């Protein structure tokens, strides 16, 4: 059932990416398909083979400027989903020592990355930082769960929510940046006037990733810090500080999309608009009705 669950997450992202490629760079769709099939095959082997997903995350970090926007998104999202699969299986069979130290060190690293994201203007680097932070959240969830229990619930809820919110962010930013032809975050100014629908959807994605109440990612963070408090209040203090930094980092994007005016209107394909709206609705429903998340994840 775990394999089926993660396969489903990969297929959700792949559908979003294939549609995006159809309207932008069709040949990149072949690349997405090859990466998807390769790692679906790897997942069906021994679980530890999925550790190869770290190469996707590393490649997106080291060679960001040598890849297209679609390739960067594919490396980041598929890398995160497969790595979450690896981490879940790892924690099911292994126990970490010095858990509190590991958790605090992870939070400190996440705070550092978030501060970097706050001051980052390069769009690709900003998105990579965002992806790494969300992947570290998965590791943090599982580390806390290894002490507090409920590994399956904590181990799947973050990547479940990130698949929707992350796919929405990458899709909408791809549209607004014209497939990364606008390479700076500041170049997205006026998006709310050029393409108000997609700018709204991008804002919802950013606010969800920031953990704003009422959106799906908030449930993941709330459950995490609730369990972490039972281990040590120190973790909660770092967690609250991280949550504040994350809000600043992602709200920066919301602010940039909203400021300035543009007399030029830009239209995006209706199917991409429809997918963006559906993802927004999913983020809202999963955020407003957390029991629905628990019900879905209880089936894993």
Protein Blocks (a to p, Z undefined) as FASTA:
>chain_A
ZZmmmmmmmmmmmmmmmmmmmmmmmmlmmmmmmmmmmmmmmmmmcfklmmmmmmmmmmmm
mmmmmpcfklmmmmmmmmmmmmmmmmmmmmmmpccehklmmmmmmmmmmmmmmmmmmmpm
bfklmmmmmmmmmmmmmmmmmmmmmmngpmlmmmmmmmmmmmmmmmmmmmmmmmmnonol
ambfklmgoklmmmmmlmmmmmmmmmmmnopghiaklmmmmmmmmmmmmmomklmmmmmm
mmmmmmmmmmmmmmmmmgocdfbdcdddfklmmmmmmmmmmmmmmmmmmmlmmmmmmmZZ
